[in-house]
Amino acid sequence: MAKANLFDLAGKVAIVTGGSRGIGRAICERLAQHGAKVVVSSRKLDACEAVVAGIKADGGEAMAIACNIGRKEDLQGMVDKTIATWGGVDILICNAAINPHFGPAMTLPDEIFDKMMSSNVKSNMWLSHMCIPTMEARGGGAIVIVSSIGGYKGSVNLGTYAITKAADLQLARNLACEWGPKNIRVNCIAPGLIRTDFARALWEDPVNYKKRTRDTPLKRIGEPDEIAGAAVFLASAAGSFMSGQSMIIDGGVLSGPPPNSDD
């Protein structure tokens, strides 16, 4: 008897925040390719609909829902609509995040700190709690929070963003401990520098790009699709015994400086 495909997501329903571009878009497309019904969500409905159109053109199933992750009522509305349309939620990918401050923490206004903590951490907790009851009712589920290698090291200019990403790592561990007995797995993905609009200021600057690629053992930055595969793994039967962990996908940056670097 043939064994089932470990990466088959047929019959599964997935919600992806920040799904209209970059890493989120790649995750939406790959989840759909493996059979999941995908909710593509971001603040701009037209951008989400463009992703949905592409997924449907390739034979997949998806729908667009506009959602501001900073608004609890938007998150609840998205979950409610997903359940009403497709019966429940099996997979949640918390990818959306904000980073409105670049510079030393001393120059960070309190209201911006609060906004970043709310959007990058609290919203992930809210949305997880909204999806967990339906996951439990369906016999289990998978939650993936997109963190960052910034959550593992200090930063001069992205310190507050790094704080939020470190908090996401702990949020995943906490949720994994709380909900593991109900067969709900919670993990993080921690990307390095990826060629996205969100990180454009980092990779478009020639000086920074040269340094980042020099200090990366693979000598390049990553592409969104190179993160999407990890999401498929964590959402599928292939990752069924993995919970409370973080997959670092950074081209080797955190392994240490490569030979002949200046460090």
C-alpha positions in Angstrom: 0.0 0.0 0.0 1.4 3.4 -1.0 2.2 5.8 1.8 0.5 9.2 1.9 2.4 12.2 0.7 4.0 13.8 3.8 3.4 17.3 2.4 -0.2 16.8 1.2 -2.4 19.6 2.5 -5.6 18.6 0.7 -8.7 19.4 2.8 -6.8 21.8 5.0 -7.8 25.4 5.5 -5.0 28.0 6.0 -5.0 31.6 7.0 -1.9 33.7 6.1 -1.5 37.2 7.3 0.7 39.6 5.3 -0.1 37.3 2.3 -0.2 39.8 -0.5 3.6 40.1 -1.1 7.0 38.8 -0.2 7.3 35.8 2.2 3.6 35.8 2.8 2.7 35.6 -0.8 5.2 32.8 -1.4 3.7 30.8 1.5 0.1 31.3 0.2 1.1 30.0 -3.2 3.0 27.0 -1.9 0.3 26.0 0.6 -2.3 26.2 -2.2 0.0 24.2 -4.5 0.0 21.4 -1.9 -3.7 21.4 -1.7 -4.7 23.8 1.1 -7.6 26.3 0.8 -5.9 29.6 1.6 -7.1 32.8 3.0 -4.8 35.5 1.6 -4.9 38.5 4.0 -3.4 41.9 4.2 -4.6 45.5 4.6 -5.1 46.0 0.9 -7.8 43.9 -0.6 -6.8 44.4 -4.2 -3.3 43.2 -3.5 -4.8 40.0 -1.9 -7.1 39.5 -4.8 -4.2 39.5 -7.2 -2.6 36.7 -5.3 -5.9 34.8 -5.2 -6.3 35.2 -8.9 -2.8 33.6 -9.5 -3.6 30.7 -7.2 -6.9 30.0 -8.9 -5.2 30.2 -12.3 -2.8 27.4 -11.2 -5.8 25.3 -10.1 -5.7 26.2 -6.4 -8.4 27.5 -4.1 -8.1 30.8 -2.2 -10.0 33.8 -1.0 -9.0 37.3 -0.1 -9.8 39.0 3.1 -8.7 42.5 4.0 -7.4 42.7 7.6 -5.4 45.1 9.7 -3.6 43.0 12.3 -3.6 45.8 14.8 -7.4 45.7 15.0 -8.8 42.8 17.0 -12.2 43.1 15.4 -10.6 42.7 11.9 -8.8 39.5 13.1 -12.0 38.1 14.5 -14.0 39.0 11.4 -11.4 37.2 9.3 -11.6 34.0 11.4 -15.4 34.1 11.4 -15.6 34.5 7.7 -13.1 31.6 7.1 -15.1 29.3 9.4 -18.4 30.3 7.7 -17.0 29.7 4.3 -14.8 26.6 4.7 -15.9 25.2 8.1 -12.8 25.8 10.2 -9.1 26.6 10.3 -6.3 24.0 10.3 -3.3 26.1 9.6 -2.4 29.6 10.7 0.6 31.5 9.4 1.3 34.7 11.4 3.5 36.5 8.9 2.4 40.2 9.0 4.6 42.6 11.0 5.5 46.2 11.1 8.8 48.1 11.6 8.3 51.8 11.5 11.4 52.7 13.4 15.0 52.5 12.3 17.6 53.8 14.7 18.7 53.7 18.3 16.1 52.8 21.0 16.8 56.2 22.7 15.0 57.9 19.8 11.9 55.6 19.8 8.7 57.2 20.9 6.7 55.3 23.4 3.6 55.1 21.2 5.7 53.5 18.4 7.1 50.9 20.8 3.6 50.1 21.9 2.3 49.8 18.3 5.2 47.5 17.4 4.6 45.2 20.4 0.9 45.1 19.6 1.2 44.4 15.9 4.1 42.0 16.0 3.3 40.1 19.2 -0.1 40.7 20.7 -1.9 40.3 17.4 -0.2 36.9 16.9 -1.5 35.9 20.3 -5.0 37.2 19.6 -5.2 35.4 16.2 -3.8 32.1 17.6 -6.4 32.2 20.4 -9.2 32.9 17.9 -8.1 29.9 15.7 -7.3 27.4 18.4 -10.9 26.5 19.3 -11.7 25.4 15.7 -8.4 23.6 15.4 -9.2 21.7 18.6 -12.6 20.8 17.3 -11.0 19.5 14.0 -8.6 17.3 15.9 -5.5 19.5 15.8 -3.7 22.1 13.8 -0.5 24.0 13.0 0.4 27.6 13.9 3.6 29.1 12.4 4.8 32.5 13.5 7.3 34.2 11.2 10.0 35.6 13.5 13.5 36.7 12.5 17.2 36.0 13.2 16.9 39.5 14.8 15.3 37.7 17.7 18.6 35.9 18.4 21.0 38.9 18.5 21.3 42.5 19.4 20.9 45.3 16.9 21.9 49.0 16.9 19.2 50.2 14.5 16.5 47.4 14.6 16.5 46.8 18.3 12.8 47.2 18.9 11.9 45.0 15.9 14.3 42.4 17.3 12.6 42.6 20.7 9.2 41.8 19.1 10.7 38.9 17.2 12.3 37.5 20.3 9.0 37.7 22.0 7.4 35.8 19.1 9.8 32.9 19.7 8.7 32.7 23.3 5.0 33.1 22.3 5.4 30.0 20.1 7.0 28.0 22.9 4.2 29.0 25.4 1.4 28.1 23.0 3.1 24.8 22.1 3.2 23.8 25.7 -0.4 24.9 26.4 -2.0 23.3 23.3 0.3 20.4 22.5 -2.1 18.0 24.3 -4.8 19.0 21.9 -2.5 18.1 18.9 -1.9 21.8 18.1 1.6 22.4 17.0 3.2 25.9 17.2 6.5 26.8 15.7 8.5 29.8 14.3 10.4 30.4 11.2 13.3 32.8 11.7 14.5 34.2 8.3 17.6 36.1 7.6 17.7 38.9 5.0 15.2 38.0 2.3 14.6 39.9 -0.9 11.2 41.4 0.0 9.7 44.9 -0.1 9.6 44.9 3.7 13.4 44.6 3.8 14.1 46.7 0.7 16.0 49.4 2.6 18.5 46.7 3.7 19.2 45.0 0.5 18.9 47.9 -1.9 21.7 49.8 -0.1 24.9 48.8 -1.9 27.1 49.1 1.2 24.8 47.1 3.4 24.2 44.5 0.7 27.9 44.0 0.3 28.4 43.5 4.0 25.4 41.2 4.4 26.4 39.0 1.6 30.1 39.0 2.7 29.1 37.9 6.2 26.7 35.2 4.9 28.4 31.8 4.3 26.2 31.3 1.2 27.3 34.7 -0.1 23.8 35.9 -1.0 20.5 36.9 0.5 17.4 34.7 0.5 14.4 34.6 -1.7 10.8 34.5 -0.5 10.2 31.0 -1.9 13.1 29.7 0.2 11.0 30.4 3.3 7.7 29.0 1.9 9.0 25.4 1.9 9.5 25.6 5.7 6.0 26.7 6.2 4.7 23.8 4.1 6.8 21.4 6.2 5.6 22.8 9.5 2.0 22.8 8.4 2.0 19.3 7.0 2.4 15.7 8.3 6.1 16.0 7.5 6.4 18.3 10.6 4.0 16.4 12.8 6.4 15.9 15.7 7.9 19.4 15.7 6.5 21.9 18.1 7.8 24.8 20.2 10.8 25.2 17.9 12.2 27.8 15.5 13.6 27.0 12.0 16.5 29.4 11.3 16.8 30.0 7.5 19.5 32.6 7.0 22.1 31.3 4.6 24.3 30.4 7.6 24.6 33.8 9.2 24.1 32.7 12.8 26.6 29.8 12.4 29.3 32.4 12.6 31.4 34.6 10.2 32.6 32.8 7.1 36.4 32.5 6.3 38.0 35.7 5.1 35.4 38.0 6.6 36.6 41.1 8.4 35.1 39.9 11.8 
